[in-house]
Amino acid sequence: MKYVLLLMANLDDARCGEEPKDAPTVEEFIAFDAELEKAGVLAGGLGLSDPEEGTIVTKANRDAEPVVTAGPYAESREFVGGTIVIDVKDLDEALYWAGRCPGAVGGRVEIRPMLEL
């Protein structure tokens, strides 16, 4: 079963100009990806730019014109910094990998099963 690990970060930490004390390094993420690949469970993923670089498109209803809003727009202090897709046998195995993810240090990793469409 495929799960998406949503790597959640704190907007205040991202904007403070200095890394939090225990912030994971790029090297730790590279090593984690290598570990997932070696275990045969890595199915994809990507990092995302800062929320300030995002753009939102909304529509009031099906017939309405789209409304475009450029960032920064985050109303919460938390944002998705990246995703990792894993293909594992069950939620327990997904929990194991989420617990090993460097993004859990100082942030949080949300696990979501992927829908088969």
C-alpha positions as CSV (number, residue, x, y, z in Angstrom):
1,M,0.0,0.0,0.0
2,K,1.3,3.5,-0.8
3,Y,1.5,6.2,1.8
4,V,2.5,9.8,1.6
5,L,4.7,11.2,4.3
6,L,3.9,14.9,4.5
7,L,6.9,16.7,6.0
8,M,5.4,19.5,8.1
9,A,7.6,22.5,9.2
10,N,7.0,25.5,11.4
11,L,6.8,28.8,9.4
12,D,8.3,30.8,12.3
13,D,11.4,28.5,12.3
14,A,11.7,28.8,8.5
15,R,11.7,32.6,8.8
16,C,13.8,33.2,11.8
17,G,17.0,33.4,9.8
18,E,18.8,30.7,11.7
19,E,18.2,26.9,11.8
20,P,16.7,25.5,15.0
21,K,19.2,23.6,17.1
22,D,18.1,20.1,16.1
23,A,17.0,20.9,12.5
24,P,17.7,18.0,10.1
25,T,20.3,18.6,7.5
26,V,20.1,18.0,3.8
27,E,22.7,15.2,4.2
28,E,20.3,13.5,6.7
29,F,17.5,13.6,4.2
30,I,19.8,12.2,1.4
31,A,20.8,9.4,3.7
32,F,17.2,8.7,4.6
33,D,16.2,8.5,1.0
34,A,19.0,6.1,0.3
35,E,17.9,4.0,3.2
36,L,14.3,3.9,1.8
37,E,15.6,3.0,-1.6
38,K,17.8,0.3,-0.3
39,A,14.8,-1.2,1.6
40,G,12.8,-1.1,-1.7
41,V,10.0,1.1,-0.3
42,L,10.7,4.5,-1.9
43,A,8.1,5.3,-4.5
44,G,8.7,9.0,-5.0
45,G,8.6,12.4,-3.3
46,L,9.7,15.9,-3.6
47,G,10.7,19.0,-1.7
48,L,8.7,22.2,-1.9
49,S,9.7,25.8,-2.0
50,D,8.8,28.2,0.8
51,P,5.1,29.1,1.2
52,E,5.9,32.7,0.1
53,E,6.6,31.4,-3.4
54,G,3.2,29.7,-3.6
55,T,0.0,30.8,-5.4
56,I,-3.6,29.8,-4.6
57,V,-6.4,29.5,-7.1
58,T,-10.0,29.5,-5.7
59,K,-13.4,29.6,-7.2
60,A,-16.6,30.5,-5.3
61,N,-18.6,28.0,-7.4
62,R,-18.3,26.0,-10.6
63,D,-19.4,29.0,-12.8
64,A,-17.2,31.6,-11.0
65,E,-14.0,33.0,-12.5
66,P,-10.9,31.8,-10.7
67,V,-9.4,34.1,-8.1
68,V,-5.6,34.0,-7.9
69,T,-3.7,35.0,-4.7
70,A,0.1,35.1,-4.6
71,G,2.0,34.2,-1.4
72,P,2.7,34.7,1.4
73,Y,-0.8,33.5,2.3
74,A,-0.3,31.0,5.1
75,E,-2.9,31.4,7.8
76,S,-1.4,28.8,10.0
77,R,2.2,28.6,11.3
78,E,2.8,25.2,9.8
79,F,3.4,24.3,6.2
80,V,4.2,21.3,4.0
81,G,7.9,21.4,3.2
82,G,8.0,18.2,1.1
83,T,6.6,14.8,0.5
84,I,7.9,11.2,0.5
85,V,5.9,8.4,-1.1
86,I,6.5,4.9,0.3
87,D,5.1,1.6,-0.8
88,V,4.8,-0.6,2.3
89,K,2.7,-3.5,3.5
90,D,0.7,-1.6,6.2
91,L,0.4,1.4,8.5
92,D,2.7,-0.2,11.0
93,E,5.5,-0.2,8.5
94,A,4.6,3.4,7.4
95,L,4.9,4.4,11.1
96,Y,8.3,2.8,11.3
97,W,9.6,4.8,8.4
98,A,7.9,8.1,9.5
99,G,9.7,7.6,12.9
100,R,13.0,7.4,11.1
101,C,12.4,10.4,9.0
102,P,14.7,13.5,9.7
103,G,11.6,15.7,9.2
104,A,10.1,14.4,12.5
105,V,12.9,16.2,14.4
106,G,11.6,19.7,15.2
107,G,8.7,19.3,12.8
108,R,6.2,16.5,12.2
109,V,5.5,13.8,9.7
110,E,1.9,13.2,8.7
111,I,1.1,9.9,7.2
112,R,-1.7,9.6,4.6
113,P,-2.7,6.5,2.7
114,M,-2.9,7.2,-1.1
115,L,-6.2,6.7,-2.8
116,E,-6.3,4.3,-5.7
117,L,-8.2,6.1,-8.4
